[in-house]
Amino acid sequence: MTKHPQEPFRIKMVEPIKLIDREAREAALMRAGHNVFSLRSEEIFIDLLTDSGTGAMSQAQWAAMLNGDETYAGARSYYRLAEVVEEIFGFRYFVPTHQGRAAENILSTCLISPGHYVPSNMHFDTTGANIRARGGRPENLAIDEAQNPVSLHPFKGNIDISKLRDFIERLGPEQIPLGMITVTNNAGGGQPVSMENLREVSSTYKEFGIPFFIDACRFAENAYFIKLREPGYAGKTVLEIAREMFGLADGATMSNKKDGLTNIGGFLAMNDEQLFERARRELVLREGFPTYGGLAGRDLDAMAVGLREVLEEEYLAYRLGQTTYLTELLLQSNIPVIQPPAAHAVYVDASGLFPHIPKEQFPGQALVVELYLEGGIRAVELGSSVFCYPDQDSGEMACPELELVRLSLPRRVYTQSHLDYVAEIMAKIAAKRDEVGGYRMTYAPKLLRHFTARYEPVK
């Protein structure tokens, strides 16, 4: 019998949710162009669209917000956050931003020009879009095991060092203004990166004089996986592991809406003083003064508390326990999922569930629609809808190997009965899988098309 982890908290405030009837769900989907991003929150019963900014903050975070200093320049809230960023991440400089994509935008503006390439394990949607918006080309170089849903490799988020070295030598380091790695690897099933791989990646970038930046939004979950799975780290604290991770890099982008446990916020950190000055100028132009960066002082204080809370091992054990619980329930119904379980989400292999739906008809989107129709559950497609882009040389569409649907678990929000319900709805869909058809796009913008695209069923 699968065991649900005990929550290391008790519930102090509740928000009502309601399952609207199927006829209302059908009407909502039609209005939204079969894109669940366009649904209203009151039309959702269980919302697994994202773990970004959707978690429940703690009493300590809410209390800290009352101490928020809303002074325009030099607020105390900024210096409280700066102390925590120094303690955990250790970079010499940082600027707060309203969320992670703002940090990516500033970094891309400062470093990327048309024709540049940026390697990583797998770039997520906003990172890749910010690179493309500056005329650059994101390149994914994860190990081959990342494309195998059932591989139990403990660190499927790793970069293939041979691929990375060949890529740099083929292009020349002058074409690569920075190298990245995402921890954990969200686009590849939320899989972690090992410390050994981080060392090798860092050494390779340094050998060629390429600045190394970590996409750090789930850094605590990645550090916890290292503690659990990598030899030599069981006796270290998550904080010690995190500091070692960031000590290998030249900077980081951070969405505090994930492992910062806040509803808004992020930052860009670096060691290079000249880059910091350029980033600060961009921040003032686009986000706000360097000591608030597009945020209220109370948000900065909530960030400072959340960044410490996310390192608590009781919380991280519960976090991984929830995804493991849901993964095992789905496997019991023969639903194909990415293994081993991630910490922030469960990833369903939509092509494995719907082998009769071709890639061009978006099997992941078909599952997203069915989840909402059957149970009022909102999830997100992470396949051809999100990651297909025309090749900048040939013009042909380049698409990911995996067609995934991510069931993201907001932090400290849903209980065992909610996860049981999700598993029941998934089992109902699996039982009628042959009846589910594909979709076509009727509208899509050039970048980040999945946010506002519209779809219709393929007849």
N, C-alpha and C positions, 0 to 999 in steps of 0.2 A: 504493500500500500504506500503510495506516494505521500510524504509528510510535508505539510506546509510549515515554514519557519515561524517561530514565535516573533511577533512584532516587538522591537525594543522601544516601544512607546505606547501610550494610551491616547485615545481620541478625546479631544477637548472641545472641538467645534465641528459641526457637520454642515455640508452643503447638500440640499435635496437634488436628486436626479429622478428622471421619469422616462419610462419607455413608452414612446408614442406608438400608436397602432401602425400596422403594416401599410395601410392605405395612405396614412400621413407620411410615412417614410418614402413610399414610392413617389408621392408628389414632391417631397423635398428633393429627392435625387433628380427628378426631371427639371426642377427649377435650377438646380446647381450644375446642370450639364454633366451629371454622373461623376462629378468631381467632389469628393468629400471635404476638400479644403473650403468649398463654398457653402457648406452647411452651417446653420446657426447652432450655437452651443446648446440651446434648449432642445434641439432636435436629436441630441446625442445621449445615449444611455451610458455606455462605457467608452471613454475616450482614450484610445491608445495611439492616436495620431503621432504624438511626439512626447519625449521626456524633457523637452526644452521649455523651461519656465512654467511648467505645469505641476510642479511638486507642491507639497505642503510645507510651509516654513514652521520652524519651531517657536516655542514660547520665548526662547532666548533671542531669536532673530526679531520677533515682533517687539520685544522689550527694547532691543538695541535701536530699532527704528524711531522710538520716542526720543532718543538722544541725537537724532540726525541734525547735523549743523548745516543749514541751508545758506550759509554765507557763499557769495558768488566765487570768491577767490580765497584760497588758504583755509578751507573748512577743516575743522577737527576730524570730521568723518573721513576725509581723504587720508589723513595721516594715520588714522586707525587701520584703514585698509592697507596702506603702504607697509605698515609693520608686519601684517599677516602675509602679504605678497613676498616680502623679503624673507620671512621665516620659512615659507614653504617652497618658493620657486627660486629664490636666490639670485635673480638677475639684478644688474646694477640700476636699470631704469625701467619704468613702466608708465603707461598712460591708460586711464580708465576709459571705457567705451560703453555705449548703451547695450551692445551685445557682441557676440563673436564675429558676425559678418562685418561689423564696422571695423574691428581690428584687422580682419583679412583685407578689407578695402584699403585701409591706410597702408598696410604692409605692401600690398600689390602696387599701389600708387607710387610708393617710394622706390621700389626695386624693379618692377617689371616693365619692359618695353616690348613693342611688337617684335615677334620672332623669338622671344625668350622661351625657355622650357623650365618647368618646375616638377622634378620627380618627387614621388611619395610612395607609400604603400598603396593606399587608395584615397584620392581626394573625395571629400563629400561634396554635396551639391553647391553650397554657397562658396566654398573654397575654389572649386573648379570654375564657377561662374565669375568670381572676381578676377581670377587669372585670365580667363578668356576675354573679359571686359577690357583688359589692358593690352590685348593682342598677344597674350602668352598662350602656352600650351601645357596643360596639366598632363602628367604622365604617371600611370599606375604601374608599380613594379613589385607587387606583393608576391610572396612565394606561391608556387603552384598549388599547394594544399588549400590556399584560400578559396580556390574555385571548386573544391570538393566538399559538398555539404555534409557528408558523413565521415570525413576524416576527423580523427580525434587528436590531431596535432595540438599540443597545448598552447602554441603561440602562432596561430594562423594569421595574425596581423603583421608578422615579420616582413621586412623587405628582403627580396632576393639580392644578396650582395653581388653576385656575379652579374645579374642583370643591371644593377645600379652602376657598377664599374664599367661595364660595356657601354652603357648609355652615355656616361660622362665622357669616356674616351672617344666615342663615335662623334659626339656633337662638339666637344671641347668645352672646358669649364667656363669660357667667356660667354657661352650661350645660356648658362645656368646661373641666374643671379641669386638663387637660394634653393636649398633642398628642404623637404619637409618629411614628417611622418605623423600619422594620426593615431592617438592612443585614447581609447581602444579604436579599432578600425571599423567605424560605423558602416561604411559602404560594403564591407565584406563580412557582415554578420556579427559586428560588435566584438570581434576577436582581439585578444590582447597582443602586445609586443613584448618580447623578452628583454631583460637588461642586457644580455649578451648581444642581441641584435642591435639594440640601441648603441652599444659601444662600437660595434662594427660599422654601423651607419655613420656615427659621429666621426670615426677615424677616417672613413672613406671621404666624407665631405671635407674634412680638414686637410687631407692629403692634396686635394685639388683646390683648396682655398675657397670653398663654397660655404657661405653661412648656413647653419643648420637650425631650423625652426620646428618646434613641436606644436602640432594642433592638440591642445591639452585639455579639451573640454570634459573628458572622462578620465582624467589623470589618476584619481584616487581608485577607481575601479581597476585600472590597469596595474597600479602599484599593488593592489590587493591580490590580483591574479599572480603577479610575480612572487609575492610572499607565499602563496599556496602551491605554486607549481615549479618554481625555479630553484634548483639546488643552491644552498648557501644563504637563502633569504628568510627562512622560516622564523628565525630568531630576531629579525629586524622589525621595527615598527613601520607602519605604512608611511609615516612622515619621513623616516630615514630613507626609505626606498624612493619616495617622490623626490627628495632632494638629490639623491644620486642620479635619477633620471634627468632632471633638469640641469644638473651639473655637466652633462654631456653636450648640451645644446648652447646655441648662441642667442636664442630667444624663443618666445612662444606666443601663440594666439590663444585666447581663452574665452569661451562662452560660459559665463558664470551661471547661466540658466540650466546647466547640466550639473556638473560636480561642484558647483558653488551653492546649490540648494536655494537659489533665489528665482524670483519671477522675471527679473530683468538684470542686465549687466554683463560686463566682460572687460577684458583688457588686452593690451599688446605690451609685451615685455621684451627687453633686449639688453645686450652688454655693450653694443657699439654706441658711443656718444654721438657721433655724427648722424647715425641713423635715428637716434632718439630725437635730435633736434629737428630733423625733417619730419618725423612722425608727429612731433608736438605741433609743428606748423600746420600739418594736415588736420590734426585734431581740432585746433582752434577754428579752422575754416569750416569743418564739417560737423563736429560733435559738440564742442563747447570748450570752456577754459580747462587747462590741464589738471586742475584739482577737482573737476566734477565730470568732465567728459560725457555730457549728455544725460547724466543721472542726477536725481535728487540726492541730497546728503543722506537721507534715511536709507536709500538703496545701497549706498556705499557701506553703511554700517551693517546692513543685513548681509552683504557680501562678506564682510570681514568675519562675521560669526559663522556663516555657512561654510566658508572654506576650512575652518577648523573642525566643524561638526562632521563634515564628509569624511574625515580621516579616522573616525571612530570605528573600530573593527566590528563592534556589535552591529552597527548599522550596515556595514559592508557585507557581513555574513548574511544578514537578513535580506539585503538587496539581491545577492546572488542566489539565495535560497528561493526567493520568489520566482525568478526566471527559470531556475532548475525545476521547480514544482510544475510550472505551466508547460515547460518543454516535455516533461515526462508524461503529463496528461495527454498531450497531443500525440506523442509517440504511441501511447496505448491505443489510440484510435487510428494508427497507421497513417498519420499525417506527416509528410516529410518536412523536417525542420533542420536548420543549421545546427551542427554539433561540433564541439561541446557547447553548452549554453553560454550565452553572453551574460552580462550583468545588468544592462539597462533595457534589454528587449529580447523577445523571442522572434526569430526570423523563419518564416514559412517559405519553403521552396515551391513557388507557385507553378513553375513548369512541371515539377514532379507531381503536384496535385492535379494539374490540368494538362496532361501531356498532349491532348488533342487540340489545344489552343496554341497557334504559332506565335512566335515572338512579336511579329508585326501587329498582332491583335491583343497585345498587352495582357497576358495571363494574370499578372499581378494586379492590374486594375480590375480585372474580372473578379478576383477574390475579394478585393477591397469593397466592391459594390455588393457582393453577396453577403459579406459580413454585416454591412449596414442593413440590407433588406431583411436578412434573417433575424438579426438580434439588436439592431440599433448600435452596433459597435463600429467605431471609427478607427481605421488603421491607415497605413501609408504604403504605397507601392514604391519599391526601390529596385527598379529594373529598367526596362527600355524606355518607359515614360520619363524617368528622372535622368538617366545617364546616357541616353543616345544623343550623340552630337555628330554633325557632318565633319569628316576628316578635313583638316585645313589645307591639305594638298590635293587629294582626289575628289573631295566633295561628297564621297559616299558616307552613308551613316555608319558610325562605329558604335556598337552597342555592347553592354556588359554580357559576360557569360551567364551570370545567374539572374533569374527573374524572381525577386524576393518580395515578400510582404512583411513589413516590420510591425510587430505588436509591442509598442514602447510602453513601459510601465512608469508612469509618473511617480516620483519619489514620495513615499509615505502617504499614499492616497488610497489605493484599492486593497481590499481584504481578500481572504481565501475564497469566500463565496462569489466574489466578482470574477476571480480567475476560473473557478469551477464553471461559471456561466459561459465565459469565453470559450472554454474547452468544449462545452456542450454544443454551442453554436457551430464551432469548427467541425465537430463530428457530424452534425446535420448536413453541413455543406459537403463534406467528404462523401457522405452516403448517396448524394445525388450529383456527384461531380460530372458525370457524363452529360448532364442536362445544361451545364453552364457554358455560355458562349463568350466570344471575345468582343473587343471594343475597337473603335477607330477614333482618332482625334479629329474633331471638327474645327478646333481653334487652338493655337499655341503660340506664345511669344518666342523670341529667339533664345533667351537665356532663362533658366529656372522655369521652364514651361509648365511643369507639373503643378505649380502653385495656382495658376489661373486657367489652365487648359480646360477645354470642354470635350466631352466624349459622347458617342452614341453606340448602341449595340450593333454588332455586325449581324445583318439578317441572314 
